[in-house]
């Protein structure tokens, strides 16, 4: 599993790299703020909604601390998606939130 730091994610977003952020936290957690433009798919629904993602795109998975997004990364990797896990999750994120 490829890990990426929150600082690297900020750099990727600022430099307009073609990558999508997928936030796998629960609704109540996302209400507290998420990375701008992040797609919200709770981990418990990811297996049912992964068809909404494009296998030819790059994704960075995010959760509160990095554990659930690690599970999401592993699941998507098994199905052929190009995905990385943001280490430390939103607890380590000090960038902009919406």
N, C-alpha and C positions, 0 to 999 in steps of 0.2 A: 504494500500500500504506500502510495506516495503522499507524504505530508508536506504541507505548505504553511509558512508562518503567516500570521495576520498582517505583518508588515509587507510581505510579498504579495498578499491579496490586494492590499491598498495600492501597491505599485502597479499590479496587473490592471486594476480598475482605472487608475489614473491615466495609464498609457493606452487605454482603449483596446486592450487585447480582446480577442473574440472568445470570451469565456462567460459562462453563466454561473451564478451562485444559487445553490439550492439550500434553503433553510429547513431543517427537518425537526425543529422544535414544535411543541404543541402551541395551539392558538393563543392561550393565555401568555405564554412566554414571548411570542412574536408581537403581541400588543405592546410590550415594553420597548419595542424598537427592533428593527432588523436592518441589515445592510441594504442601502438603496438598490433597487432593481432586483433584489433576490426573489426567487420563486419560492413560495411556501408550499411544501409538501411534507406533512408530518410523517415521521418515520413509520408509524403504524400503518400508513396508507401507501407508502412508497412502492411496495410490491404490486399493488393494484394500479398505480398511476405511472409507473416507469415508462409505459408506452407514450406518455406525453413528452418524454425527453428524446432528443435526437442523438443517435449513436455516433454521428459524425462531428458533434460538437464537444467542446471541453467543458467540464463542470467542476466546481469546487463545492464540497459539502460542508455545511456549517450547522452546529448545534450550540448548546450552552457551554460545554466544556471540551468537546472533541470526541467523547465516547460514542454517542448516538450517531454522529456524522461518520465516525469510523465504521460502524455497523453498516450504515447506508453506502459508504464507499465500497466496502467488501461485497455487498449485495449487487451493486451496479457493475463492479468489475467482473463478477461471475457471469453477468449477462452481456458482456462485451462493450460497456460504456467506458469512455475516457474520463476518468474522475480522480480527483485529489481530495484529501481531507485537510481542512484548516485546523491546525493544532491549537489547542487552548480554547477553541470556540469563541463565543461572544464574550466570555469572561476576559479574554485576552484582547478583544477588539477595542481599539481606542479611536477608531475612525468615525465617520459620519453614520448616523442611523436615521431611519425614517419611521 
